[in-house]
Amino acid sequence: MRGIMNEKYVTMIRKLLSVLISVILVAGFVFGCAAETEKPVIAVLRVSEIPARDWQKTAVFPDWKGYPDNTLAMNSMISFYGYHGQGQVFLDVSEETESFSLYVNGEKAEPDGKSGIFSADISGAAKDGINTIQISNILPLGLENAVTVYIPYPEVLPGNGETGGIHPLALKLVEDLIVSDIAFGFPSAQLAVVRNGRMIYENAWGKVNAYTKDGKPLETAPAVTTNTLYDLASVTKMFSANYAVQKLVTDGKLDIDTPVAEILGDAFATDTLDLAYEENETAPGLDRQIAWKRSITPRDLLMHQAGFPADPQYFNPDYDLSKLRRGAAGSNPLVALGREDTLKEIFRTPLLYEPGSQTKYSDVDYMLLGFIVEKITGERLDAFVKKTFYEPLGLTRTTFLPLENGFAPDDAGSDHPSVKNARSKIAVLKAWAEEAGKKEYALFAEELTNRLAEK
């Protein structure tokens, strides 16, 4: 009897399980249908044209990689950089194309029509980091240039409460440190934190021009804002000469292994001053100096291995170049006035060591890179980077010479020690120029003094 009862229970349980499975499948089908009627993850709309802009990547399908076997997956996929919650790609589909499949990170999109120009909103499928677009199943087979994909660069969006995984206490600690520094005399500061395409934190502290010219606190100065300009100082090279050099290399206009003397002229080497540095046990001699300078390339300059001294102080007439320190009045043989004179004095500057044999930071390296960019482009470095980078990126508050580019003194936070140091350097130049009867140098020093007075 117990065996019969067990069989009945087993049969009953099996029937119940069968009913439950059927219910689950039906529910899954219903919910699946409901999900299919929701707004697609990727919305594709027909547009009139492809926008005119610089693209992160472009690719033409099928077989955009050109691999001999068109069945390879890499022929149908292209990766790009993006962030969650944003992104748009454009598609130019040829008239001959009858159909194709579009996937973004595995999410399928359905273009509205066979051919034409489309915009795909991929914000629902995008992720932080590397994303992938797949264009496959293009019909008819054998088409060339069937689908062209244009991928824009990602943007920095408002954080809207996102923390990017950074603990709020970490930001609070940074805030406390800056507030403490301001209380103990630091003039001002700004902080912006961007993570995964979001501005997750932005703040400003202190006052514009927090000190008078003689170093006393200035209580009436305006408060610093997140739009206040700051002198980037030595970091300037990263966002000017470096960017410009990379652009010229990318465009095939500069080979960083081309000798500088071939770019700026052989006078870069032949004009070298016959001078021995005190720190060198054996002077290389003028012939070797000339040979060394002829071997210098932009690569050497970028790596700070060209051989130039750190700071020849072309502005300082009392600098002893041979000893690389302050010397007797008028002892510097390389005093320069303005840009053209500075380049001439760089040509005359002897090397401290053989190029490539050491790594020593030098201001001269990036001064030369700036002149190289100007020689190739035919434009001032500041004008070239503004047109090529700052304006296209919408960096309206990134500039050289702010007072000459529409900004007022209170738009910038003054680093008072640097301003004070600049005034002392100009005073030395002016005194030397007046004593030596160098009228043009004295006028130049006066002009610089007047510019600083506006600060």
Secondary structure, DSSP 8 states (H G I E B T S, - for coil): -HHHHHHHHHHHHHHHHHHHHHHHHHHHHHHHHHHHHS--SSEEEE-S----S--SEEEEESSTT--S-TTSGGGGEEEEEE-TT--EEEEEE-TT--EEEEEETTEEE--SSSSEEEEEE-TTT--SEEEEEEEEEEESTT-SS-EEEEE-----EE-TT--TT--HHHHHHHHHHHHHHHHTT--EEEEEEEETTEEEEEEEEEBTT-B-TTS-B-TTS-B--TT-EE--GGGGGGGTHHHHHHHHHHTTS--TTS-HHHHH-THHHHT------TT-SS---HHHHHHHHHH--HHHHHTT-S---S---TT-TTEETTTTEE-STT--TT---HHHHHHHHHHH---SS-TTS-----HHHHHHHHHHHHHHHSS-HHHHHIIIIITTTT-TT--SSGGGTT--GGGEE--HHHHHHHHHHHHHHHHHHHHHT-HHHHHHHHHHHHHHHT-
